[in-house]
Amino acid sequence: MKIHHLYTTSVPKLITFISMGVLFLACTPGEIPPSVQQEGQDQSISGRLVIYSARTEPLIQPVLNAFQSNYPNVDIRLKSGRNSELANALLEERINPQADVFITTELITIQVLNSQGIFESYRSPAAELVPPEFIGENDGWTGISRRARVIMYNTDLVSPHEAPESIFDLSDPRWKGEVAASGSTNGSMQAQIAAMRLLIGDEATEKWLRALIDNEVTFFAGHTDVRRAVGAGEFKLGLVNHYYYHLQKEQGDPVDLVFPDQEEGQIGLITNATAVGIIRGTQNAEAARLFVDFLLSPEGQKIFSELNFEYPLVAGVPLETSVIPLDQFRLIELDVGRASLYLEETFALIDRVGLP
């Protein structure tokens, strides 16, 4: 099985799809059990830990630095790339694994890899505080952080009362040529399309995508380009994960955001998640397990929250003060297992409409 960036009818596709999960479950306050804490761990543990990460380096490097400060004898080697590229490498290397840990920006890739036997079973003590829909079959993977799909806008060009309230408003002719979004190879966009197919059906989803294309939406490879373009005023609106707004706001640009589709009769807010798995056959199992424990520890989750503005998946970890809690929004209700059954149909739809 090979993982491709674009779906073809002849080769099964493992998409870079960000899970929607059972989205009405938000991280709720709670105490962190002593078993979840990193204190008292053996800092003498050594060895080389090779991490394949689909997260961009600026978003994962602070976590790696913090882990290494706790375990200075562990030599970390990071290989960054797209989900599909790294997943293909894991499949090709399965007889002689070169990686110890895989970090993904979405859940479907890791689910399919898990079904292929790429990961070893490991349940971190912190998993008891992670919503069960973010734990893989046979404990093959664990969710790390959560993010929401939002509409970002430039406040020099759009006033709050003018800003769209729904993702369906992005196809309004008033925004023609003024919207930026990630394209067909981006996991967040793929996930949104997959979710919408289940929520409103193929016909309505196809109509929405064709309307975006007709409205001259500009599709970028990733969200960083989208947020920068909106921040610079090159576009009035951008469809992004919520933390990209915060990252751009931190740079001093005139931006704000809308959590869309909150009115009665609208679909609700879409969220997604990142995840981690330990490679079966790793020669550094002890360090790999400690690393997973660290990602889910209060210290690791705090980094995702405070530096990256993400939603921690471990209950009881506080949000960064500028991030609005998910429990203040109406979230879509979608079962991740059901969503994962229709990958080929989702990519057939993407191909059919010719999404860039």
C-alpha positions in Angstrom: 0.0 0.0 0.0 1.4 3.4 -1.0 0.1 6.7 0.2 -0.3 9.3 -2.5 -0.9 13.1 -2.4 -3.8 12.8 -4.9 -6.4 10.1 -5.1 -6.5 7.8 -8.2 -9.0 5.1 -8.9 -6.3 2.4 -9.3 -4.4 3.0 -6.1 -6.0 3.2 -2.6 -5.4 6.6 -1.1 -4.4 7.3 2.5 -5.6 10.9 2.8 -4.1 13.5 5.0 -7.5 13.8 6.7 -8.0 15.5 10.0 -10.4 13.7 12.2 -13.6 15.3 13.3 -14.1 12.9 16.2 -17.2 13.1 18.4 -16.9 16.8 18.3 -19.2 17.7 21.1 -16.7 16.4 23.6 -14.4 19.3 24.7 -11.6 19.1 27.2 -13.1 19.6 30.6 -11.3 20.7 33.8 -10.0 18.1 36.0 -7.1 17.1 38.2 -4.0 15.6 36.7 -3.3 12.2 38.3 0.2 11.7 39.8 0.8 8.9 37.3 0.6 11.5 34.4 3.3 13.7 35.8 6.9 13.5 34.4 8.5 14.1 37.8 10.8 11.3 39.0 11.5 9.9 35.6 14.9 8.4 35.0 17.0 11.1 33.3 19.8 8.7 32.6 17.8 7.1 29.8 19.8 7.5 26.6 19.8 6.5 22.9 18.8 8.0 19.6 15.2 8.9 19.1 14.2 9.4 15.5 10.9 11.4 15.1 9.0 11.7 11.8 6.8 14.7 12.1 4.2 16.2 9.8 4.0 19.2 12.0 6.1 22.2 10.8 9.3 22.6 12.8 8.4 25.8 14.5 5.3 24.1 16.0 7.1 21.0 17.2 10.6 22.1 18.1 9.7 23.7 21.4 8.2 20.4 22.6 11.4 18.6 21.5 13.6 21.1 23.3 11.6 20.7 26.5 11.7 16.9 26.3 15.5 17.0 25.8 16.0 19.3 28.7 14.2 16.6 30.8 16.2 13.7 29.2 19.5 15.2 28.1 21.0 11.9 27.2 18.4 11.2 24.5 19.7 12.3 21.1 16.7 13.5 19.1 16.7 13.4 15.3 13.8 15.1 13.6 12.6 14.4 10.0 9.9 16.7 8.9 7.6 16.3 5.9 4.0 15.9 4.7 1.8 13.2 6.3 1.7 11.2 3.1 5.4 11.4 2.4 6.3 10.3 5.9 3.7 7.6 6.0 5.0 6.2 2.7 8.5 6.1 4.2 7.1 4.2 7.2 5.5 1.6 5.0 8.7 1.2 2.9 10.8 0.9 6.0 8.5 -1.5 7.9 10.9 -4.4 7.7 13.8 -2.3 8.9 12.3 0.7 10.8 14.3 3.9 10.7 11.9 6.0 12.8 10.8 5.5 16.4 7.9 7.9 16.6 5.4 9.3 14.1 3.5 12.6 14.7 0.7 13.5 12.3 -1.4 16.5 11.8 -4.6 14.4 11.4 -6.0 11.0 12.4 -6.9 9.1 9.2 -3.3 8.6 8.1 -2.4 7.3 11.5 -5.5 5.1 11.6 -4.6 3.5 8.3 -1.0 3.0 9.3 -2.2 1.4 12.5 -4.4 -1.0 10.5 -1.2 -1.9 8.5 0.6 -2.9 11.7 3.0 0.0 11.7 2.6 0.9 15.4 3.2 -0.9 18.6 0.5 -0.9 21.3 1.2 1.6 24.0 -1.3 3.4 26.4 0.3 6.3 28.2 -0.9 6.8 31.8 -2.2 10.2 30.6 -4.6 8.4 28.2 -7.2 8.2 31.0 -7.6 11.9 30.6 -7.9 11.9 26.7 -11.4 11.5 25.2 -11.8 7.9 24.1 -12.4 8.8 20.4 -8.9 10.1 20.3 -7.3 6.8 21.3 -6.5 4.3 18.4 -7.5 0.7 18.1 -5.3 -1.5 20.3 -3.7 1.6 21.7 -1.8 2.1 18.4 -2.0 5.9 18.6 -3.1 8.7 20.8 -4.4 12.2 20.0 -2.2 15.1 21.2 -4.0 18.4 20.5 -7.1 19.8 18.9 -7.9 22.7 16.7 -11.0 24.4 15.2 -11.8 25.4 11.6 -12.5 29.2 11.6 -12.8 32.2 9.2 -10.0 34.7 9.7 -10.4 38.2 8.4 -8.3 41.4 8.0 -9.9 44.1 10.2 -8.6 46.9 8.0 -10.6 45.5 5.1 -13.6 43.9 6.9 -15.6 45.1 9.9 -16.9 42.7 12.5 -20.5 43.1 11.3 -19.5 42.4 7.7 -17.5 39.3 8.5 -19.2 36.0 7.3 -20.9 33.9 9.8 -20.8 30.6 7.9 -18.4 28.7 5.7 -21.2 28.8 3.1 -20.9 32.6 3.1 -17.4 32.2 1.5 -19.1 31.6 -1.8 -21.1 34.8 -1.7 -20.2 37.0 -4.7 -19.4 39.9 -2.4 -16.2 38.0 -1.5 -15.3 37.1 -5.1 -11.5 36.9 -5.4 -11.1 38.0 -1.7 -10.8 34.5 0.0 -7.8 32.4 0.6 -7.9 28.7 1.7 -5.7 25.6 1.7 -6.1 23.3 -1.3 -6.8 19.7 -2.1 -3.6 18.3 -0.7 -4.0 19.9 2.7 -5.3 17.6 5.5 -7.6 20.2 7.1 -9.4 20.9 3.9 -9.7 17.2 3.0 -11.2 16.6 6.5 -13.6 19.5 6.2 -14.9 18.0 2.9 -15.2 14.6 4.4 -17.1 15.9 7.3 -19.4 18.0 5.1 -20.2 14.9 3.0 -21.5 13.1 6.0 -23.3 16.1 7.4 -25.0 17.6 4.3 -24.4 15.0 1.6 -22.4 14.7 -1.6 -24.6 16.9 -3.7 -24.6 19.9 -1.3 -20.9 19.5 -0.6 -20.1 19.4 -4.3 -22.2 22.5 -4.8 -20.3 24.4 -2.1 -16.9 23.4 -3.5 -17.9 24.4 -7.0 -19.2 27.7 -5.6 -15.8 28.4 -4.0 -14.0 27.8 -7.2 -16.5 29.9 -9.2 -16.0 32.7 -6.5 -12.3 32.7 -7.4 -11.1 31.5 -4.0 -7.2 31.2 -4.0 -6.0 27.8 -2.8 -2.6 27.6 -1.2 -0.7 24.5 -0.2 -0.8 25.3 3.5 -2.3 27.5 6.1 0.9 29.5 6.8 0.6 31.1 3.4 -3.1 31.8 4.0 -2.6 33.5 7.3 0.2 35.7 6.0 -1.7 36.7 2.9 -4.7 37.7 5.0 -2.5 39.5 7.6 -0.8 41.5 4.8 -4.2 42.5 3.3 -3.7 40.5 0.1 -7.0 38.8 0.9 -9.9 39.9 3.1 -10.8 36.4 4.4 -9.0 33.1 5.0 -10.3 29.6 6.0 -7.8 28.2 8.5 -7.3 26.3 11.8 -7.9 28.7 14.7 -4.3 28.8 15.9 -3.1 30.3 12.6 -5.1 33.4 13.4 -3.4 33.6 16.8 0.0 33.2 15.3 -0.7 36.0 12.8 -2.2 38.2 15.5 1.0 37.7 17.6 2.9 39.3 14.7 0.9 42.5 15.1 -1.3 42.2 12.0 -4.8 43.5 12.0 -6.8 40.2 12.0 -9.7 38.7 13.8 -11.7 35.5 13.5 -15.2 34.0 13.3 -16.2 30.7 14.8 -18.6 29.8 12.0 -22.0 28.2 11.7 -23.3 28.7 15.3 -26.9 29.7 14.5 -29.8 27.3 14.7 -30.0 25.2 11.5 -26.3 25.7 10.7 -23.8 22.8 10.8 -21.8 23.8 13.8 -18.1 24.2 14.3 -15.7 21.6 12.8 -12.6 20.6 14.8 -9.6 18.3 14.1 -6.7 16.7 15.9 -3.0 15.7 15.8 -1.8 12.3 17.0 1.3 10.3 17.8 2.3 6.6 17.4 5.3 4.5 18.3 6.8 2.5 15.4 6.6 -1.3 15.7 10.2 -2.7 15.9 11.7 0.5 17.4 15.1 -0.1 19.0 14.4 2.8 21.4 11.1 1.7 22.9 11.8 3.1 26.3 12.7 6.6 25.1 9.8 6.5 22.6 7.3 5.8 25.4 8.7 8.5 27.5 8.3 10.9 24.6 4.7 10.0 24.2 4.2 10.4 27.9 5.8 13.8 27.7 3.5 15.0 24.8 0.5 14.1 27.1 2.1 15.4 30.3 1.0 18.8 31.7 4.3 20.3 30.6 4.0 19.0 27.0 0.3 19.9 26.7 1.1 23.4 28.1 3.5 24.0 25.2 0.9 23.1 22.6 -1.6 25.4 24.5 0.6 28.4 25.3 3.0 28.6 22.4 0.8 27.1 19.6 -2.6 28.3 20.9 -4.1 24.8 20.4 -6.7 23.0 22.5 -5.0 20.4 24.8 -6.6 17.0 24.6 -5.6 16.1 28.1 -8.3 17.3 30.5 -7.3 19.8 33.1 -4.6 21.6 31.1 -5.5 25.3 30.8 -5.9 27.1 27.5 -3.8 30.1 26.5 -5.7 33.1 27.8 -6.7 34.5 24.4 -8.1 31.2 23.1 -11.9 30.8 23.6 -12.9 27.4 25.1 -14.6 25.0 22.8 -17.4 24.5 25.2 -18.6 27.9 24.3 -19.5 26.8 20.8 -21.9 24.4 19.2 -19.8 21.7 17.6 -20.7 19.3 14.9 -21.4 15.8 16.0 -19.6 13.3 13.8 -18.2 9.8 14.6 -14.6 9.5 13.4 -15.0 5.8 12.7 -17.9 6.5 10.3 -16.0 9.3 8.6 -13.0 7.1 7.9 -15.1 4.6 5.9 -15.6 6.9 3.0 -12.1 8.1 2.0 -12.3 7.1 -1.6 -15.6 8.8 -2.1 -14.3 12.0 -0.6 -11.3 12.0 -3.0 -13.5 11.2 -5.9 -15.5 14.3 -5.1 -12.3 16.4 -4.8 -11.2 15.1 -8.2 -14.6 15.6 -9.7 -14.8 19.3 -8.9 -11.2 19.9 -9.8 -10.2 21.4 -6.5 -6.7 22.9 -6.9 
